[in-house]
Amino acid sequence: MRLIRFFTLCLLILAAFVFAKTITVGTSADFPPFEYIENGQFVGFDMDLMREIAKLANLELKFVDMSFDSLIPALRAGQIDVAAAAMTITDERRQVVDFSKPYWTADQSIIVKADSDLTITVLFQKGKIGVQTGTTGDLWCTDNLVGKGLLPEKNLKRYDTFVLALSDLLNGNIDAIVLDSPVGNRFAAVKPVKVVGVIVTGEQYGIVVKKGNKELLDKINSALEVLIETGKMAELIDKYF
Ligand code: ARG
């Protein structure tokens, strides 16, 4: 009897291992409070959201950090299964990857050093502006400032990570950064920088999978629904905002 119980237990443990599929989650961990590294751990709203989704969908997670503009190519190449990186749902991106339902809404903000007195008019004509390569902030500046002949191309500096952009801002190598408003607000709360303007874009974030990976997308979407209904989502918002 005991032996049978022991074997059943072993079988159950084994099954849990076999059935909990491991998926690789790519992120660009430079974006507090959504994703950042603390004490060597991936933390932030998106990271915890993925952990909650994984619990509901019986998935094991492996996080990998990369530059934001590598995420879509990595998904397409099958190097990662999910991108959780506060990624805005855009029509262009939707042609090459699939997005979950939206889970967040943001605008773009312009941050400068706390003691700067540069105005937006001056910044947008002759400032040195930093963005993260391939982000909606980059696209906005490229289209609306450089594209319209307002700002010289050489004044738009593209960075792999916001960590690098922020240190250049603090060192005075650039005058401003254009980035998502929740992250601009977070930087303004913890670093000597301030928000001098907001560009209302009303963009929405989604979790991203390889185009056609319906199985995984369905799991993510149903888990998102459950997290909203059970109040777990509200709990995470409270934790990080
Ligand atoms: N929401 C913006 C975009 O999709 C910026 C996202 C940047 N994310 C990051 N983890 N650095 O382009």
Residues whose N, C-alpha, C, O or C-beta is under 5 A from the ligand:
A	BS01	LIG	S28 F31 F68 A85 A86 M87 T88 G134 T135 T136 D180
